[in-house]
């Protein structure tokens, strides 16, 4: 459990247990989202390596690739928000 030692991040925001929990929870969600993106891309690479053109095309053109792009953009945005929380003046 986090013990408060009058610690603040840049910008004077107090580092409380809630602050740490909020940010660590969000980082865990982003990690899980990145894992899903990785597994999707891994499936495409596997099917391509096997020469499964139909399966590869299906995964790419069924809307999954758009979802990957959206997920990566979401991960980037949320990581920037967490960075801004930790170092608001950077």
Secondary structure, DSSP 8 states (H G I E B T S, - for coil): -----S-B-BTS-B--HHHHHHHHHHHHHHHHHHHHHHHHHHHHHHHHHHT-HHHHHHHHHTTHHHHHHHHHHHHHHHHHHHHHHHBTT-
